[in-house]
Amino acid sequence: MTTPLKDFATLADARNHTEPLERMLSPDMVINFLTVYNSLNILLNSADEKAKGLVFAIQAGVSDFNLMNSHPVGRGQQQLIGYLVAIGALTSDCRDACVGYANTTRKPYKSITKNDFDLAKGTINRKSVTVEQGFCTITTTADCEKHNPQIYRKITFADSAFEYVRVAGFRDVELAGTYRVQCPNFPDMYVDDAYNLVS
């Protein structure tokens, strides 16, 4: 399960976060790895019963092969192919390629923006905006990473608590300049300004 973005202390921590990514192998992929890593012929020619079992599974069209670290079947299958390497029915390179494909890592937040991070943390800066003739217009004073600042209506309650309710949003704000989007008009409106560039 992916760690929620709001749980990271810094943007850099979130972007650098890695977590397991486990995948099943299709029969086509197994055959490809066997071929690329010079294991197909030695597996087919092996007299070992476990080697014959793997060949049978491939030929029978098993839907997927499980070599995932987190699953008992995957761990069992890893022991089996380790055994096949030990008896010379499979190359260690083939084993490593199969297990490596099944158990890799990913960085789920490597492409997030400061805007995304600040929104998740609830710390994003916002700038007051107005609507003119059905459009909200902002001007940014410098280039920044591409992001999608949202427009909100601020609703203040009798106890002075308040909520921001999204009413519209800009897309692909990146280069310094003017951006305009159609937007309903309400009193007390704000736009995300994570980079402090909205003038």
N, CA, C and O of each residue as an XYZ file, in Angstrom:
796
protein
N       0.843     -1.191      0.000
C       0.000      0.000      0.000
C       0.879      1.242      0.000
O       1.845      1.331      0.758
N       0.540      2.191     -0.849
C       1.337      3.406     -0.991
C       1.180      4.312      0.234
O       0.070      4.531      0.717
N       2.296      4.829      0.723
C       2.281      5.778      1.833
C       1.584      7.062      1.373
O       1.921      7.581      0.308
N       0.623      7.591      2.139
C      -0.044      8.832      1.719
C       0.953      9.980      1.579
O       1.887     10.109      2.371
N       0.741     10.800      0.570
C       1.635     11.919      0.285
C       1.759     12.854      1.484
O       2.833     13.398      1.741
N       0.679     13.039      2.206
C       0.686     13.968      3.340
C       1.595     13.499      4.476
O       1.936     14.288      5.356
N       1.992     12.216      4.466
C       2.804     11.681      5.551
C       4.296     11.962      5.404
O       5.062     11.683      6.326
N       4.724     12.507      4.269
C       6.146     12.799      4.072
C       6.493     14.171      4.636
O       5.703     15.111      4.551
N       7.689     14.270      5.214
C       8.115     15.521      5.831
C       8.469     16.566      4.790
O       8.188     17.749      4.983
N       9.083     16.150      3.689
C       9.515     17.110      2.660
C       9.151     16.585      1.277
O       8.892     15.397      1.089
N       9.138     17.501      0.317
C       8.897     17.144     -1.075
C       9.968     16.182     -1.572
O       9.662     15.224     -2.282
N      11.228     16.432     -1.202
C      12.327     15.552     -1.619
C      12.128     14.137     -1.083
O      12.374     13.161     -1.792
N      11.681     14.028      0.173
C      11.409     12.707      0.747
C      10.356     11.973     -0.073
O      10.498     10.782     -0.352
N       9.308     12.678     -0.454
C       8.225     12.053     -1.228
C       8.725     11.619     -2.601
O       8.434     10.507     -3.044
N       9.471     12.485     -3.274
C       9.962     12.142     -4.620
C      10.939     10.976     -4.594
O      10.983     10.190     -5.540
N      11.723     10.850     -3.526
C      12.730      9.796     -3.446
C      12.203      8.494     -2.846
O      12.913      7.489     -2.825
N      10.974      8.506     -2.363
C      10.395      7.324     -1.710
C      10.255      6.170     -2.703
O       9.709      6.341     -3.793
N      10.750      5.005     -2.319
C      10.580      3.804     -3.141
C       9.768      2.779     -2.371
O       9.805      2.730     -1.141
N       9.043      1.968     -3.107
C       8.266      0.907     -2.493
C       8.229     -0.285     -3.439
O       8.449     -0.126     -4.640
N       7.957     -1.469     -2.919
C       7.966     -2.663     -3.776
C       6.909     -2.587     -4.879
O       5.812     -2.065     -4.683
N       7.272     -3.118     -6.027
C       6.323     -3.301     -7.127
C       6.461     -4.745     -7.577
O       7.467     -5.126     -8.175
N       5.453     -5.537     -7.286
C       5.501     -6.959     -7.602
C       4.586     -7.263     -8.783
O       3.486     -6.722     -8.899
N       5.079     -8.157     -9.670
C       4.327     -8.473    -10.880
C       4.401     -9.972    -11.162
O       5.380    -10.639    -10.827
N       3.348    -10.477    -11.782
C       3.340    -11.850    -12.263
C       4.066    -11.892    -13.608
O       4.161    -10.878    -14.300
N       4.574    -13.063    -13.972
C       5.210    -13.265    -15.273
C       4.283    -14.078    -16.163
O       3.767    -15.114    -15.744
N       4.072    -13.620    -17.373
C       3.288    -14.384    -18.338
C       4.162    -15.495    -18.912
O       5.388    -15.402    -18.852
N       3.551    -16.550    -19.469
C       4.344    -17.604    -20.111
C       5.260    -17.058    -21.208
O       6.393    -17.516    -21.360
N       4.772    -16.088    -21.963
C       5.605    -15.494    -23.012
C       6.867    -14.861    -22.431
O       7.946    -14.967    -23.014
N       6.729    -14.208    -21.292
C       7.892    -13.585    -20.666
C       8.863    -14.635    -20.166
O      10.076    -14.478    -20.302
N       8.332    -15.719    -19.579
C       9.204    -16.796    -19.104
C       9.986    -17.385    -20.271
O      11.192    -17.608    -20.167
N       9.294    -17.639    -21.387
C       9.978    -18.176    -22.572
C      11.027    -17.198    -23.072
O      12.119    -17.601    -23.470
N      10.698    -15.918    -23.052
C      11.664    -14.904    -23.485
C      12.903    -14.925    -22.604
O      14.023    -14.922    -23.114
N      12.716    -14.946    -21.279
C      13.866    -14.989    -20.363
C      14.679    -16.276    -20.561
O      15.909    -16.240    -20.550
N      13.990    -17.410    -20.741
C      14.696    -18.674    -20.978
C      15.555    -18.599    -22.239
O      16.672    -19.116    -22.281
N      15.010    -17.944    -23.262
C      15.739    -17.839    -24.531
C      16.905    -16.865    -24.428
O      18.028    -17.182    -24.821
N      16.633    -15.688    -23.899
C      17.666    -14.652    -23.808
C      18.832    -15.097    -22.941
O      19.987    -14.795    -23.240
N      18.529    -15.815    -21.867
C      19.578    -16.205    -20.910
C      20.026    -17.665    -21.077
O      20.478    -18.306    -20.129
N      19.887    -18.172    -22.320
C      20.460    -19.471    -22.698
C      20.045    -20.617    -21.774
O      20.869    -21.443    -21.380
N      18.775    -20.651    -21.442
C      18.285    -21.695    -20.538
C      17.264    -22.628    -21.185
O      16.946    -23.675    -20.621
N      16.753    -22.270    -22.342
C      15.658    -23.043    -22.924
C      16.069    -24.482    -23.226
O      15.384    -25.421    -22.820
N      17.179    -24.658    -23.933
C      17.597    -26.011    -24.309
C      17.991    -26.860    -23.098
O      17.653    -28.041    -23.029
N      18.710    -26.253    -22.140
C      19.125    -27.057    -20.991
C      17.932    -27.457    -20.127
O      17.932    -28.522    -19.510
N      16.915    -26.591    -20.087
C      15.707    -26.949    -19.342
C      14.954    -28.070    -20.060
O      14.526    -29.036    -19.428
N      14.792    -27.944    -21.376
C      14.069    -28.957    -22.146
C      14.768    -30.316    -22.106
O      14.112    -31.357    -22.151
N      16.092    -30.303    -22.021
C      16.861    -31.559    -22.042
C      17.108    -32.154    -20.659
O      17.704    -33.225    -20.539
N      16.654    -31.467    -19.624
C      16.890    -31.975    -18.276
C      15.995    -33.184    -17.989
O      14.822    -33.211    -18.361
N      16.573    -34.172    -17.325
C      15.809    -35.360    -16.930
C      15.168    -35.204    -15.561
O      14.429    -36.085    -15.119
N      15.444    -34.086    -14.879
C      14.919    -33.868    -13.527
C      13.405    -33.661    -13.565
O      12.885    -32.965    -14.437
N      12.711    -34.271    -12.612
C      11.250    -34.179    -12.577
C      10.761    -32.753    -12.359
O       9.754    -32.351    -12.941
N      11.454    -31.991    -11.536
C      11.029    -30.615    -11.289
C      11.220    -29.759    -12.543
O      10.408    -28.879    -12.830
N      12.279    -30.017    -13.275
C      12.494    -29.315    -14.540
C      11.389    -29.674    -15.530
O      10.870    -28.811    -16.238
N      11.036    -30.962    -15.570
C       9.954    -31.391    -16.464
C       8.628    -30.743    -16.063
O       7.798    -30.427    -16.916
N       8.439    -30.548    -14.741
C       7.223    -29.891    -14.270
C       7.118    -28.459    -14.759
O       6.036    -28.006    -15.133
N       8.236    -27.743    -14.758
C       8.227    -26.363    -15.252
C       7.943    -26.346    -16.747
O       7.156    -25.527    -17.221
N       8.574    -27.241    -17.488
C       8.317    -27.327    -18.930
C       6.844    -27.618    -19.183
O       6.225    -27.006    -20.053
N       6.281    -28.564    -18.412
C       4.869    -28.905    -18.572
C       3.977    -27.692    -18.313
O       3.031    -27.442    -19.060
N       4.283    -26.939    -17.252
C       3.475    -25.758    -16.916
C       3.505    -24.741    -18.051
O       2.478    -24.147    -18.382
N       4.669    -24.540    -18.644
C       4.786    -23.588    -19.759
C       3.992    -24.093    -20.956
O       3.239    -23.335    -21.567
N       4.158    -25.377    -21.295
C       3.479    -25.930    -22.457
C       1.970    -26.017    -22.253
O       1.207    -25.933    -23.215
N       1.536    -26.186    -21.002
C       0.102    -26.290    -20.721
C      -0.595    -24.932    -20.756
O      -1.822    -24.859    -20.691
N       0.182    -23.868    -20.859
C      -0.415    -22.529    -20.968
C      -0.879    -21.964    -19.644
O      -1.916    -21.303    -19.578
N      -0.115    -22.218    -18.576
C      -0.422    -21.589    -17.284
C      -0.561    -20.080    -17.503
O       0.236    -19.474    -18.219
N      -1.568    -19.489    -16.887
C      -1.851    -18.073    -17.183
C      -0.740    -17.142    -16.720
O      -0.393    -16.200    -17.433
N      -0.177    -17.385    -15.544
C       0.875    -16.526    -15.007
C       1.767    -17.332    -14.074
O       1.351    -18.346    -13.514
N       3.009    -16.859    -13.918
C       3.949    -17.465    -12.975
C       4.181    -16.487    -11.833
O       4.450    -15.306    -12.052
N       4.074    -16.989    -10.631
C       4.200    -16.159     -9.433
C       5.589    -16.358     -8.816
O       5.925    -17.448     -8.352
N       6.386    -15.287     -8.821
C       7.700    -15.290     -8.166
C       7.805    -14.141     -7.166
O       8.904    -13.700     -6.833
N       6.653    -13.659     -6.688
C       6.631    -12.469     -5.842
C       7.093    -12.772     -4.418
O       6.698    -13.770     -3.815
N       7.938    -11.884     -3.902
C       8.497    -12.064     -2.554
C       7.426    -12.105     -1.466
O       7.591    -12.798     -0.462
N       6.347    -11.380     -1.654
C       5.351    -11.240     -0.583
C       4.372    -12.404     -0.528
O       3.556    -12.477      0.390
N       4.438    -13.297     -1.476
C       3.436    -14.363     -1.570
C       4.088    -15.726     -1.316
O       5.159    -15.999     -1.858
N       3.465    -16.582     -0.504
C       4.065    -17.890     -0.222
C       4.301    -18.725     -1.480
O       5.308    -19.426     -1.577
N       3.383    -18.653     -2.439
C       3.582    -19.393     -3.689
C       4.789    -18.840     -4.433
O       5.587    -19.597     -4.985
N       4.920    -17.505     -4.444
C       6.061    -16.883     -5.107
C       7.379    -17.293     -4.480
O       8.351    -17.569     -5.183
N       7.410    -17.332     -3.161
C       8.640    -17.747     -2.478
C       8.951    -19.219     -2.754
O      10.112    -19.602     -2.896
N       7.900    -20.033     -2.827
C       8.092    -21.441     -3.151
C       8.629    -21.632     -4.561
O       9.503    -22.465     -4.801
N       8.095    -20.853     -5.482
C       8.562    -20.939     -6.867
C      10.008    -20.456     -6.983
O      10.777    -20.976     -7.793
N      10.375    -19.464     -6.173
C      11.769    -19.016     -6.171
C      12.693    -20.147     -5.698
O      13.788    -20.322     -6.234
N      12.252    -20.906     -4.702
C      13.061    -22.047     -4.245
C      13.198    -23.086     -5.349
O      14.263    -23.678     -5.524
N      12.117    -23.305     -6.094
C      12.156    -24.264     -7.195
C      13.165    -23.851     -8.255
O      13.978    -24.669     -8.684
N      13.126    -22.598     -8.682
C      14.069    -22.205     -9.742
C      15.494    -22.111     -9.196
O      16.457    -22.275     -9.944
N      15.630    -21.849     -7.903
C      16.959    -21.924     -7.295
C      17.510    -23.342     -7.367
O      18.693    -23.553     -7.633
N      16.629    -24.309     -7.125
C      17.016    -25.714     -7.240
C      17.420    -26.037     -8.680
O      18.408    -26.735     -8.907
N      16.654    -25.526     -9.654
C      16.962    -25.797    -11.060
C      18.304    -25.197    -11.461
O      19.017    -25.763    -12.289
N      18.645    -24.065    -10.880
C      19.965    -23.485    -11.119
C      21.037    -24.398    -10.528
O      22.065    -24.646    -11.158
N      20.796    -24.892     -9.324
C      21.779    -25.733     -8.627
C      22.077    -27.024     -9.388
O      23.200    -27.524     -9.344
N      21.070    -27.568    -10.091
C      21.303    -28.822    -10.824
C      21.696    -28.577    -12.281
O      21.892    -29.521    -13.047
N      21.807    -27.299    -12.656
C      22.247    -26.986    -14.018
C      21.158    -27.016    -15.065
O      21.451    -27.080    -16.258
N      19.877    -26.970    -14.632
C      18.768    -26.968    -15.586
C      18.314    -25.554    -15.941
O      17.402    -25.376    -16.749
N      18.943    -24.561    -15.342
C      18.583    -23.162    -15.553
C      19.821    -22.330    -15.244
O      20.575    -22.663    -14.330
N      20.039    -21.264    -15.984
C      21.188    -20.413    -15.665
C      20.818    -19.443    -14.548
O      19.654    -19.078    -14.381
N      21.821    -19.039    -13.795
C      21.561    -18.083    -12.715
C      21.109    -16.742    -13.278
O      20.337    -16.029    -12.639
N      21.587    -16.395    -14.473
C      21.147    -15.137    -15.097
C      19.651    -15.168    -15.398
O      18.956    -14.166    -15.227
N      19.163    -16.315    -15.842
C      17.732    -16.448    -16.127
C      16.923    -16.322    -14.845
O      15.919    -15.611    -14.799
N      17.370    -17.019    -13.805
C      16.689    -16.923    -12.500
C      16.646    -15.474    -12.031
O      15.595    -14.978    -11.627
N      17.793    -14.796    -12.085
C      17.868    -13.417    -11.593
C      16.956    -12.498    -12.391
O      16.327    -11.601    -11.829
N      16.881    -12.721    -13.706
C      16.019    -11.883    -14.546
C      14.550    -12.099    -14.204
O      13.786    -11.138    -14.114
N      14.156    -13.340    -14.016
C      12.761    -13.640    -13.688
C      12.365    -13.074    -12.319
O      11.336    -12.413    -12.176
N      13.208    -13.350    -11.321
C      12.910    -12.870     -9.968
C      12.987    -11.345     -9.917
O      12.190    -10.700     -9.235
N      13.945    -10.777    -10.638
C      14.079     -9.325    -10.658
C      12.899     -8.638    -11.298
O      12.473     -7.577    -10.841
N      12.358     -9.236    -12.365
C      11.166     -8.660    -12.997
C       9.973     -8.724    -12.049
O       9.198     -7.773    -11.949
N       9.833     -9.850    -11.355
C       8.686    -10.043    -10.468
C       8.752     -9.158     -9.226
O       7.720     -8.849     -8.631
N       9.958     -8.750     -8.831
C      10.146     -8.003     -7.588
C      11.029     -6.784     -7.841
O      12.243     -6.815     -7.644
N      10.392     -5.734     -8.273
C      11.132     -4.500     -8.531
C      10.624     -3.423     -7.565
O       9.883     -3.721     -6.628
N      11.018     -2.202     -7.796
C      10.538     -1.095     -6.961
C      10.026      0.021     -7.848
O      10.306      0.061     -9.046
N       9.290      0.904     -7.259
C       8.806      2.082     -7.980
C       8.868      3.286     -7.069
O       8.943      3.164     -5.847
N       8.835      4.462     -7.694
C       8.766      5.727     -6.963
C       7.419      6.370     -7.310
O       7.310      7.062     -8.322
N       6.399      6.149     -6.485
C       5.060      6.614     -6.845
C       4.925      8.130     -6.923
O       4.015      8.642     -7.575
N       5.830      8.849     -6.261
C       5.702     10.310     -6.224
C       6.855     11.024     -6.927
O       7.081     12.209     -6.681
N       7.581     10.332     -7.790
C       8.777     10.940     -8.377
C       8.449     12.165     -9.235
O       9.309     13.024     -9.429
N       7.229     12.259     -9.748
C       6.878     13.369    -10.644
C       5.938     14.390    -10.009
O       5.412     15.260    -10.702
N       5.725     14.292     -8.710
C       4.796     15.260     -8.105
C       5.404     16.654     -8.080
O       6.624     16.819     -8.055
N       4.551     17.628     -8.087
C       4.992     19.026     -8.032
C       4.903     19.544     -6.603
O       4.283     18.935     -5.732
N       5.537     20.676     -6.396
C       5.406     21.356     -5.099
C       3.930     21.674     -4.828
O       3.463     21.606     -3.692
N       3.216     22.020     -5.893
C       1.794     22.308     -5.770
C       1.048     21.086     -5.232
O       0.239     21.209     -4.312
N       1.320     19.895     -5.807
C       0.679     18.658     -5.344
C       1.004     18.392     -3.876
O       0.131     18.056     -3.076
N       2.291     18.554     -3.546
C       2.739     18.248     -2.192
C       2.104     19.185     -1.168
O       1.603     18.740     -0.136
N       2.128     20.475     -1.458
C       1.557     21.444     -0.520
C       0.051     21.247     -0.349
O      -0.485     21.426      0.745
N      -0.632     20.875     -1.445
C      -2.073     20.589     -1.342
C      -2.319     19.407     -0.412
O      -3.197     19.458      0.450
N      -1.540     18.344     -0.592
C      -1.711     17.152      0.242
C      -1.423     17.445      1.709
O      -2.089     16.909      2.595
N      -0.434     18.292      1.964
C      -0.057     18.625      3.339
C      -1.001     19.648      3.974
O      -0.995     19.832      5.191
N      -1.808     20.309      3.151
C      -2.688     21.362      3.661
C      -1.949     22.650      3.979
O      -2.400     23.445      4.803
N      -0.807     22.855      3.321
C       0.026     24.032      3.604
C       0.164     24.971      2.403
O       1.015     25.860      2.410
N      -0.649     24.783      1.394
C      -0.471     25.551      0.166
C      -0.833     27.028      0.367
O      -1.810     27.356      1.041
N      -0.028     27.903     -0.230
C      -0.349     29.331     -0.234
C      -1.476     29.588     -1.226
O      -1.565     28.930     -2.263
N      -2.322     30.535     -0.905
C      -3.397     30.916     -1.825
C      -3.423     32.434     -1.957
O      -3.089     33.174     -1.032
N      -3.834     32.861     -3.142
C      -3.876     34.293     -3.443
C      -5.309     34.672     -3.797
O      -6.003     33.927     -4.488
N      -5.747     35.833     -3.320
C      -7.089     36.312     -3.603
C      -7.234     36.639     -5.097
O      -6.347     37.249     -5.694
N      -8.354     36.229     -5.688
C      -8.625     36.515     -7.103
C     -10.053     37.005     -7.256
O     -10.872     36.870     -6.347
N     -10.336     37.568     -8.403
C     -11.696     38.003     -8.727
C     -12.076     37.445    -10.094
O     -11.227     36.979    -10.854
N     -13.359     37.503    -10.382
C     -13.877     37.043    -11.669
C     -14.412     38.256    -12.424
O     -15.134     39.086    -11.872
N     -14.040     38.335    -13.691
C     -14.490     39.441    -14.533
C     -15.112     38.870    -15.798
O     -14.463     38.137    -16.544
N     -16.375     39.211    -16.034
C     -17.113     38.752    -17.208
C     -17.052     37.226    -17.373
O     -16.916     36.706    -18.480
N     -17.155     36.536    -16.247
C     -17.209     35.087    -16.273
C     -15.861     34.388    -16.351
O     -15.804     33.171    -16.531
N     -14.757     35.155    -16.217
C     -13.425     34.561    -16.298
C     -12.553     34.995    -15.123
O     -12.610     36.135    -14.663
N     -11.744     34.041    -14.654
C     -10.729     34.362    -13.655
C      -9.395     34.444    -14.386
O      -9.061     33.572    -15.187
N      -8.641     35.497    -14.104
C      -7.360     35.723    -14.775
C      -6.254     35.840    -13.738
O      -6.395     36.550    -12.742
N      -5.140     35.129    -13.982
C      -3.961     35.292    -13.132
C      -2.756     35.585    -14.023
O      -2.733     35.218    -15.198
N      -1.773     36.240    -13.455
C      -0.500     36.463    -14.135
C       0.600     35.929    -13.227
O       0.664     36.268    -12.045
N       1.468     35.087    -13.795
C       2.604     34.569    -13.035
C       3.851     35.347    -13.429
O       4.029     35.694    -14.597
N       4.712     35.621    -12.458
C       5.845     36.526    -12.669
C       7.135     35.812    -13.090
O       8.110     36.473    -13.448
N       7.155     34.477    -13.053
C       8.354     33.729    -13.458
C       7.932     32.314    -13.849
O       6.842     31.857    -13.506
N       8.816     31.636    -14.573
C       8.555     30.243    -14.940
C       8.607     29.357    -13.696
O       9.276     29.691    -12.718
N       7.903     28.232    -13.736
C       7.918     27.253    -12.643
C       7.590     25.888    -13.221
O       7.330     25.768    -14.418
N       7.600     24.861    -12.388
C       7.228     23.545    -12.898
C       5.751     23.541    -13.266
O       4.942     24.230    -12.644
N       5.409     22.758    -14.285
C       4.031     22.717    -14.768
C       3.107     22.169    -13.678
O       3.370     21.121    -13.087
N       2.035     22.892    -13.429
C       1.095     22.466    -12.397
C      -0.294     22.986    -12.731
O      -0.479     23.717    -13.703
N      -1.267     22.600    -11.913
C      -2.675     22.921    -12.179
C      -3.301     23.622    -10.976
O      -4.016     22.983    -10.203
N      -3.054     24.905    -10.801
C      -3.627     25.602     -9.641
C      -5.155     25.656     -9.722
O      -5.732     25.896    -10.783
N      -5.786     25.428     -8.578
C      -7.245     25.403     -8.504
C      -7.782     26.706     -7.901
O      -7.094     27.408     -7.159
N      -9.019     26.992     -8.246
C      -9.693     28.207     -7.763
C     -10.765     27.775     -6.760
O     -11.473     26.789     -6.965
N     -10.864     28.541     -5.671
C     -11.768     28.166     -4.582
C     -12.643     29.342     -4.166
O     -12.270     30.506     -4.306
N     -13.793     29.005     -3.663
C     -14.627     29.948     -2.933
C     -14.374     29.689     -1.449
O     -14.486     28.551     -0.994
N     -14.040     30.709     -0.708
C     -13.835     30.570      0.728
C     -15.155     30.837      1.438
O     -15.735     31.916      1.313
N     -15.618     29.847      2.179
C     -16.868     29.984      2.929
C     -16.529     30.082      4.403
O     -15.928     29.173      4.976
N     -16.919     31.196      5.014
C     -16.636     31.429      6.433
C     -17.927     31.258      7.239
O     -18.975     31.794      6.880
N     -17.828     30.503      8.329
C     -19.003     30.207      9.153
C     -19.088     31.171     10.336
O     -18.166     31.942     10.599
N     -20.222     31.106     11.042
C     -20.477     32.033     12.153
C     -19.426     31.911     13.256
O     -19.140     32.887     13.950
N     -18.855     30.725     13.419
C     -17.840     30.547     14.470
C     -16.423     30.894     13.983
O     -15.433     30.593     14.650
N     -16.352     31.533     12.806
C     -15.093     31.962     12.168
C     -14.311     30.827     11.533
O     -13.252     31.074     10.957
N     -14.792     29.588     11.617
C     -14.174     28.491     10.864
C     -14.464     28.719      9.379
O     -15.411     29.425      9.031
N     -13.660     28.130      8.520
C     -13.881     28.319      7.079
C     -13.480     27.077      6.307
O     -12.713     26.239      6.782
N     -14.020     26.985      5.103
C     -13.694     25.898      4.175
C     -13.444     26.499      2.802
O     -14.094     27.465      2.401
N     -12.477     25.906      2.078
C     -12.263     26.264      0.684
C     -12.982     25.243     -0.191
O     -12.744     24.041     -0.068
N     -13.861     25.714     -1.073
C     -14.614     24.844     -1.968
C     -14.169     25.121     -3.399
O     -14.304     26.239     -3.894
N     -13.637     24.092     -4.060
C     -13.149     24.271     -5.428
C     -14.297     24.619     -6.367
O     -15.358     23.994     -6.326
N     -14.073     25.630     -7.220
C     -15.097     26.039     -8.182
C     -14.604     25.980     -9.626
O     -15.419     25.928    -10.547
N     -13.288     25.985     -9.843
C     -12.717     25.904    -11.191
C     -11.216     25.666    -11.041
O     -10.712     25.545     -9.924
N     -10.507     25.601    -12.159
C      -9.074     25.385    -12.067
C      -8.351     25.689    -13.364
O      -8.916     25.580    -14.453
N      -7.094     26.073    -13.226
C      -6.221     26.275    -14.380
C      -5.490     24.973    -14.685
O      -5.332     24.120    -13.812
N      -5.041     24.827    -15.943
C      -4.251     23.660    -16.340
C      -2.948     24.112    -16.969
O      -2.891     25.108    -17.690
N      -1.902     23.350    -16.675
C      -0.602     23.519    -17.340
C      -0.015     24.918    -17.183
O       0.489     25.499    -18.144
N      -0.082     25.444    -15.985
C       0.579     26.719    -15.699
C       2.071     26.427    -15.520
O       2.450     25.633    -14.660
N       2.907     27.062    -16.324
C       4.340     26.783    -16.297
C       5.165     28.024    -16.631
O       6.029     28.423    -15.850
N       4.903     28.631    -17.778
C       5.684     29.780    -18.202
C       5.116     31.060    -17.605
O       3.911     31.171    -17.377
N       5.990     32.016    -17.356
C       5.533     33.319    -16.859
C       4.567     33.917    -17.876
O       4.828     33.907    -19.079
N       3.453     34.434    -17.379
C       2.484     35.021    -18.302
C       1.095     35.051    -17.706
O       0.900     34.840    -16.509
N       0.125     35.321    -18.583
C      -1.264     35.463    -18.168
C      -2.044     34.209    -18.525
O      -1.918     33.663    -19.621
N      -2.861     33.765    -17.560
C      -3.704     32.591    -17.748
C      -5.141     32.974    -17.409
O      -5.395     33.732    -16.472
N      -6.075     32.436    -18.190
C      -7.484     32.794    -17.989
C      -8.337     31.544    -18.121
O      -8.110     30.715    -19.001
N      -9.328     31.416    -17.231
C     -10.220     30.261    -17.282
C     -11.633     30.709    -16.910
O     -11.820     31.589    -16.071
N     -12.620     30.087    -17.549
C     -14.013     30.387    -17.237
C     -14.310     29.928    -15.818
O     -13.885     28.855    -15.391
N     -15.057     30.776    -15.089
C     -15.219     30.502    -13.666
C     -16.469     31.190    -13.135
O     -16.745     32.329    -13.511
N     -17.241     30.517    -12.259
C     -18.374     31.207    -11.619
C     -17.863     32.283    -10.667
O     -16.735     32.218    -10.180
N     -18.702     33.258    -10.418
C     -18.299     34.391     -9.582
C     -18.907     34.277     -8.182
O     -20.119     34.140     -8.020
N     -18.032     34.337     -7.182
C     -18.457     34.329     -5.787
C     -17.631     35.378     -5.041
O     -16.559     35.768     -5.503
N     -18.122     35.831     -3.902
C     -17.268     36.676     -3.071
C     -16.167     35.829     -2.423
O     -16.337     34.625     -2.236
N     -15.069     36.446     -2.091
C     -13.997     35.802     -1.327
C     -13.444     34.569     -2.046
O     -13.619     33.442     -1.582
N     -12.772     34.792     -3.189
C     -12.240     33.704     -4.002
C     -10.715     33.708     -3.976
O     -10.080     34.756     -3.864
N     -10.138     32.495     -4.083
C      -8.682     32.327     -3.987
C      -8.195     31.323     -5.029
O      -8.952     30.475     -5.502
N      -6.922     31.440     -5.372
C      -6.269     30.492     -6.265
C      -5.009     29.945     -5.589
O      -4.335     30.660     -4.848
N      -4.695     28.667     -5.852
C      -3.453     28.096     -5.336
C      -2.259     28.895     -5.849
O      -2.203     29.262     -7.023
N      -1.306     29.160     -4.955
C      -0.101     29.910     -5.338
C       1.109     29.285     -4.646
O       1.791     29.941     -3.859
N       1.370     28.015     -4.947
C       2.428     27.261     -4.268
C       3.807     27.879     -4.463
O       4.684     27.729     -3.613
N       3.995     28.572     -5.579
C       5.325     29.101     -5.918
C       5.468     30.598     -5.640
O       6.506     31.196     -5.923
N       4.415     31.192     -5.084
C       4.408     32.630     -4.794
C       4.737     33.455     -6.025
O       5.549     34.379     -5.980
N       4.079     33.097     -7.137
C       4.348     33.784     -8.406
C       3.117     34.481     -8.973
O       3.213     35.160     -9.995
N       1.956     34.327     -8.325
C       0.752     34.954     -8.841
C       0.730     36.413     -8.413
O       0.787     36.740     -7.228
N       0.645     37.281     -9.420
C       0.632     38.727     -9.102
C      -0.785     39.282     -9.161
O      -0.993     40.472     -8.925
